[in-house]
Amino acid sequence: MKLHVTILALALFLVQSGSSGQTMSTLPAVMSDATAQCIDCHSENNPNIYQQWGASKHFRGNVGCFECHEAQAGDKDAFDHNGFLISVIVSPKDCGRCHANEVTEFENSHHSKAGRIMGSLDNTLAEVVEGNRDFTTAGFPDGISAAAVNGCWQCHGSEVKVLPDGKLDAATWPNTGMGRINPDGSEGSCSACHHRHEFSVAQARRPENCGKCHMGPDHPQIEIYEESKHGIAYHANEAKMNLESPKWIVGEDYFAAPTCATCHMSATRDMPVTHNVGLRIKWNNRPAISIQAHETDKKWGLASAAITGTQRMENMKNVCISCHNQNFADNFYLQYEGMLDLYHEKFGKPGLELYGLATRVLKAAKRDEYAQFAQKIDYTWFELWHHEGRRARHAASMQGPDWTHWHGTYDLAKNWYGEYVPELKEVVEMGKHSSDSATVAAATELETALTRILNGPNHRWSIGKEDPAVKEDRARRKKEFLDRYDK
């Protein structure tokens, strides 16, 4: 218990010490005249928005249209709207006028940095491999890929461009990507999770709220959750989840099942709500080789880098023991990290080494004609770690056995032995028969590494060199199984 309290105090200090916003001390006593004028028009022209706002806590707190959309002279996206200076986008900086702690926590999280994928390999695929530059707008007169605009940017966020007339460029708006880069310089979008204009707490707590982005072949968290005992329990007991409760403490206000918010954000009896979703995640499984989450925070210069992976694990265990005992939580982490070790040692580390060596051969052979993702081996390796490897790691972290095995380690092994190793051998043969000495040398180095790895303890079974003692032990266990059930 003392450890959790220490971690919590440190985390709160870190996220609050960097806050630039000031929390409003009091809510408006009455509705402002400006908002009242907004309502006169929007209740007729946009009754859906008006009704959504009317069902919100903002309405009951006299916080209305103008309080959120008010702009200042000099704001990049400010424009005159019937005599009022407003902006369409309500950014985290705007929300921070009332929700300073929540915004500071969010700005210190991985979520707010999601827009930085625009410089990553994933976005390069969408812009070059999948797309072209035929989608032109005023903000992108030379064109941009529609695949990136409609795909990557809608979850990760676009850099919103403001045109000279104050309108928002069509390639970058509408957009509620989690890491959207706003005209005021802030990163993030509160409405990615808190859908406007009701901002329902029940909706934010539901698992499908996260499933907009956390799904698909490379990070199927929502599919994994649906398979897990947690997801099964949620759907069986949704009426008992108390989702509308202002105070929503797991193990106290509800205990039928957890949702994504339960584990990653919501309160326990020892920890308050947090909008930094990384403070309960030890491992970042996004890269080819998993790293501890605080290392990513350190790379991005976030104050929460001081919260180590071990501390984050203890924070998550604090959630687990609201429903499970300590031994259950401890053993879960042993199982999960055992899967990480398996992936890293058998596939991740050797695969990364071999891909680097194969790329050297291809670059030497093709010279100026080399382009990443112009040959099959690029896709094979990419999907090994980015799809199958991630699925196995993410599924183990969320107790989804079918996703861990059949969609994870099975696909990983099938494509390693059936696709990757044969393609590596083809690169070796191509390189060794080159007339260029540098290409031959690179191919020889690749061949040496591949031979070493295939003869190692993880892969030698595939070349008929399995350890006899291991083989004998497996045969013994098979016989025990048959003796038990084959009556």
PyMOL commands that set and color helices and strands:
alter all, ss='L'
color gray80, all
select helices_A, chain A and resi 2-17+33-45+47-54+57-60+65-69+92-95+100-107+111-119+121-129+146-156+190-192+201-205+207-211+221-227+229-236+238-240+260-264+277-280+293-299+303-306+309-320+326-369+376-397+401-432+437-454+460-463+468-485
alter helices_A, ss='H'
color red, helices_A
select strands_A, chain A and resi 79-81+84-86+283-284+291-292
alter strands_A, ss='S'
color yellow, strands_A
deselect
rebuild
show_as cartoon
